[in-house]
Amino acid sequence: MIATPDHICADIQTALVESGLYSKGPDDGGNTWRISPDPFHLSPNDAAFFRDLGQHLLKFYGALNQLYFDSVKGRVPEWVADYLDRGKPSDLIEYSRMKRFKSQLPGIIRPDVIVQENGFVVTELDAVPGGFGLTARLMALYEREDRTLLGAAEGGIPSLFYQMMESVAGEKGASVAIVVSDEARDYWSEMVHLVDVLKKRGLPVYGVHPREILFKEEGLFVMDAGREVAIDAVYRFYELFDLKNVPKAELLMYSNKKGRVRTTPPYKPHLEEKLSFALLHHPALVSWWEKALGVETFILLAHLIPNTWVLDNRPLPPHGAIPNLKVKGNYIYDWRNLYSLTQKERELVIKPSGFSPEAWGSRGVVVGHDVSSKDWGTALDRALAEFPHQPYILQEFHKGKRIETAFWNSKTQAMDTMESRVRLTPYYFVVEKEARLGGMLATLCPHDKKKIHGMVDAVMVPCATGLENTV
């Protein structure tokens, strides 16, 4: 007997609730979203594009890291490092510049990709992403013999996560701790799920709160069934801006510095700034990027990444203009020119660049044509006033393609459809310097929503290769 779409959705919801990843009702205070009976399908060509994209993004992180250190040493303009260091405490900057960490890059790479009528746009890169535990669970629930889920051929998220941590530790069979802070507690359930999957495979992986870490001079330990287990590698699931609120943060960093444990993502705030996209597009750095990335990767990323600018409140000289920023064909030479833009002209986004609780989860994002002129002016005022302590960026807004998707409507107790716009979030795991696609989540929001992220009205499903609703 073939299951009907409504029964498929009910079974998926029940399994998610049992996993602790979904709320039974909207008032439970946990995660809830619209459930679809099918994954999101990509054409074979687009699936191949996403399998290859990770290696290009890994090159970008490597080049960004090199650019920062070249700037520190005066090989490229000093303002590059100055931008990337803005707002960070001096001790964290000094730590991030230690030679022993110089070549370290994030172990997980997750871009936010908007599906457009003619291709894709990468609006952000996240080096400390959530969602991969949830995506792993969804992939297991949507798995079927007659479909190919993206990332499954590489072993899926749990396998690649552990292989990535083995690469970080530099040894097979490494003991791994996923350390989750209070600030990141919304993601605790999905990390617990991932740990459970890996433990059932006999792998030494532990999910812990920072205060559960045991510090000794010889290294870090966790308790397991009454015994102390030495940790070889830590997955840092806490933000660098929040270090002062993370128990034992100094001890975790001390053990990392002494080489008693390896940590990813590395303690490098310069790799977690959204303003890195502005650096990619800066005319003074084009030739540097072309050489560092290679022409193929540079052209691809310059096409995928929208024009981005740092909202720097310092005045330009009389002959100056802000590169590539035009309104009605005229270059902008003063940020004050942006205050009088019409709603149609405000297809721009303001975001905090990083190192702030406002810099993740769409918290500090203001979409220009989605707010009033007054609110637009207020957002500009705040962004410019925050510089130099908290840089903000201005970015071109790119509207997503409309795609119809089916879902179970809990209010009408029937299958329904909605016109949506889609954000794709592939998860790449760096194993032996190769970025491998472990899985990809599609978040489909109602088409009138300007910000595409997880919400009660969104459909969230894994991605597959196929012909149905192919983008």
Long-range contacts (C-beta under 8 A, 24 or more apart in sequence): 5-37, 5-406, 5-408, 5-415, 6-37, 6-408, 6-414, 6-415, 8-37, 9-35, 9-36, 9-37, 9-407, 9-408, 9-415, 10-408, 12-37, 12-141, 12-142, 13-408, 15-137, 15-141, 16-137, 16-141, 19-137, 19-189, 19-193, 20-189, 20-192, 20-193, 21-133, 21-134, 21-137, 21-189, 21-190, 21-193, 26-456, 30-189, 31-134, 31-186, 31-189, 31-454, 32-456, 33-454, 33-455, 33-456, 33-457, 33-458, 33-459, 33-460, 34-407, 34-408, 34-409, 34-456, 34-457, 34-458, 34-459, 34-460, 35-407, 35-408, 35-459, 36-405, 36-406, 36-407, 36-408, 36-444, 36-459, 36-461, 37-406, 37-408, 37-415, 38-142, 38-406, 38-461, 38-468, 38-469, 39-142, 39-147, 39-149, 39-442, 39-461, 39-462, 39-463, 39-464, 39-466, 40-405, 40-422, 40-424, 40-442, 40-444, 40-461, 40-462, 40-463, 40-464, 40-469, 41-463, 41-464, 41-465, 41-466, 41-467, 41-468, 41-469, 41-470, 41-471, 42-150, 42-463, 42-464, 42-465, 42-466, 42-470, 42-471, 43-465, 43-467, 43-470, 43-471, 44-465, 46-470, 46-471, 47-150, 47-463, 47-465, 49-120, 50-150, 50-424, 50-426, 50-437, 50-440, 50-463, 51-150, 51-437, 53-111, 53-426, 53-428, 54-109, 54-426, 54-428, 54-435, 54-436, 54-437, 55-434, 55-435, 56-297, 56-300, 56-301, 57-109, 57-111, 57-125, 57-301, 57-428, 57-435, 58-105, 58-109, 58-428, 58-430, 58-433, 58-434, 58-435, 59-293, 59-294, 59-297, 60-125, 60-280, 60-293, 60-297, 60-301, 61-105, 61-106, 61-109, 61-125, 61-127, 61-271, 62-105, 62-292, 63-289, 63-292, 63-293, 64-270, 64-271, 64-276, 64-279, 65-102, 65-103, 65-105, 65-268, 65-270, 65-271, 66-292, 67-279, 67-285, 67-288, 67-289, 67-292, 68-270, 69-97, 69-102, 70-288, 72-97, 76-285, 76-288, 77-284, 80-279, 80-285, 81-270, 83-273, 83-275, 83-279, 83-310, 83-391, 84-269, 84-270, 84-273, 84-275, 84-276, 85-269, 85-270, 86-387, 86-388, 86-389, 86-390, 86-391, 87-355, 87-356, 87-388, 87-389, 87-390, 87-391, 88-240, 88-269, 88-355, 92-240, 92-243, 92-267, 92-269, 93-269, 95-253, 95-257, 95-267, 96-266, 96-267, 96-268, 96-269, 96-270, 98-257, 100-257, 100-259, 101-266, 101-267, 101-268, 104-264, 104-266, 104-268, 105-266, 105-271, 105-430, 106-264, 106-265, 106-266, 106-271, 106-430, 107-164, 107-165, 107-167, 107-168, 107-235, 107-264, 107-265, 107-429, 107-430, 108-132, 108-161, 108-164, 108-264, 108-265, 108-427, 108-428, 108-429, 108-430, 109-427, 109-428, 109-430, 109-435, 110-425, 110-426, 110-427, 110-428, 111-425, 111-426, 112-423, 112-425, 113-423, 113-424, 113-425, 113-426, 114-398, 114-400, 114-421, 114-422, 114-423, 114-424, 114-452, 115-400, 115-401, 115-403, 115-421, 115-422, 115-423, 115-424, 115-471, 116-398, 116-399, 116-400, 116-401, 117-401, 120-304, 120-424, 121-304, 121-305, 121-306, 121-398, 122-301, 122-304, 122-305, 123-306, 123-395, 123-398, 124-274, 125-276, 126-360, 127-265, 127-271, 127-272, 128-236, 128-237, 128-238, 128-239, 128-265, 128-272, 129-425, 129-427, 130-184, 130-186, 130-187, 130-190, 130-237, 131-187, 131-190, 131-425, 131-427, 131-441, 131-454, 132-157, 132-161, 132-190, 132-194, 132-427, 132-438, 132-439, 133-157, 133-187, 133-189, 133-190, 133-191, 133-192, 133-193, 133-194, 134-190, 134-193, 134-441, 134-460, 135-425, 135-427, 135-439, 135-440, 135-441, 135-462, 136-193, 136-194, 136-197, 136-438, 136-439, 137-190, 137-193, 138-441, 138-460, 138-461, 138-462, 139-439, 139-462, 142-461, 142-462, 142-464, 147-464, 147-465, 147-466, 148-464, 148-465, 148-466, 149-439, 149-462, 149-463, 149-464, 150-426, 150-437, 150-439, 150-440, 150-462, 150-463, 150-464, 150-465, 151-426, 151-427, 151-437, 151-438, 151-439, 151-440, 152-439, 154-436, 154-437, 154-438, 155-438, 156-438, 156-439, 157-194, 157-427, 157-429, 157-438, 157-439, 158-194, 158-197, 158-198, 158-201, 159-438, 160-429, 160-431, 160-436, 160-438, 161-194, 161-198, 161-429, 161-438, 162-198, 162-203, 162-205, 163-429, 163-431, 164-264, 164-429, 164-430, 164-431, 165-205, 165-233, 165-235, 165-264, 166-233, 166-431, 167-430, 167-431, 167-432, 168-233, 168-262, 168-263, 168-264, 169-232, 169-233, 169-262, 170-262, 171-232, 173-204, 174-204, 174-232, 174-233, 175-204, 175-205, 175-206, 175-229, 175-230, 175-231, 175-232, 175-233, 176-203, 176-204, 176-205, 176-206, 176-231, 176-232, 176-233, 176-234, 176-235, 177-205, 177-206, 177-207, 177-208, 177-213, 177-220, 177-222, 177-231, 177-233, 177-234, 177-235, 178-205, 178-206, 178-207, 178-208, 178-234, 178-235, 178-237, 179-208, 179-209, 179-210, 179-213, 179-234, 179-235, 179-236, 179-237, 179-238, 179-252, 180-207, 180-208, 180-209, 180-237, 180-238, 181-209, 181-210, 181-237, 181-238, 181-239, 181-242, 181-245, 181-246, 182-209, 182-245, 182-246, 183-238, 183-239, 183-242, 183-245, 183-246, 183-357, 184-237, 184-238, 184-239, 187-237, 191-237, 204-229, 206-231, 209-247, 210-238, 210-246, 210-247, 210-248, 210-249, 210-252, 211-247, 211-248, 213-248, 213-251, 213-252, 215-248, 215-251, 215-254, 215-255, 218-260, 219-255, 219-260, 219-261, 220-251, 220-252, 220-255, 220-260, 220-261, 231-261, 232-261, 232-262, 233-261, 233-262, 233-263, 233-264, 234-261, 234-262, 234-263, 234-264, 235-263, 235-264, 236-263, 236-264, 236-265, 236-267, 239-357, 239-360, 240-267, 240-269, 240-272, 240-355, 241-354, 241-355, 241-356, 241-357, 241-359, 242-357, 269-354, 269-355, 272-354, 272-355, 273-353, 273-354, 273-355, 273-391, 274-308, 274-351, 274-352, 274-353, 274-354, 274-359, 274-393, 275-308, 275-310, 275-353, 275-354, 275-391, 275-393, 277-305, 277-306, 277-308, 277-393, 277-395, 278-308, 278-309, 278-310, 278-393, 280-305, 280-308, 281-305, 281-307, 281-308, 281-323, 281-324, 282-323, 283-323, 283-324, 306-395, 306-396, 306-397, 306-398, 307-395, 307-396, 308-393, 308-394, 308-395, 308-396, 309-393, 309-394, 309-395, 310-353, 310-387, 310-391, 310-392, 310-393, 311-335, 311-350, 311-380, 311-383, 311-384, 311-387, 311-391, 311-392, 311-393, 311-394, 312-387, 312-388, 312-391, 313-384, 313-385, 313-387, 325-394, 335-380, 335-384, 338-380, 338-394, 339-376, 339-377, 339-380, 341-368, 341-376, 343-368, 343-369, 343-373, 344-369, 346-376, 347-396, 347-397, 347-399, 348-394, 348-395, 348-396, 348-397, 349-394, 349-395, 349-396, 349-397, 350-379, 350-380, 350-383, 350-392, 350-393, 350-394, 350-395, 351-392, 351-393, 351-395, 352-383, 352-386, 352-390, 352-391, 352-392, 352-393, 353-390, 353-391, 353-392, 353-393, 354-391, 355-390, 356-390, 361-453, 362-451, 362-453, 364-392, 365-451, 367-397, 367-450, 367-451, 368-397, 369-397, 369-450, 370-450, 370-451, 397-450, 400-452, 401-471, 402-447, 403-444, 403-469, 403-471, 404-469, 405-444, 405-459, 405-469, 407-459, 418-444, 418-446, 418-447, 418-459, 419-446, 419-447, 420-444, 420-445, 420-446, 420-447, 420-459, 421-445, 421-446, 421-447, 421-449, 421-452, 422-452, 422-471, 423-452, 423-453, 424-463, 426-463, 439-463
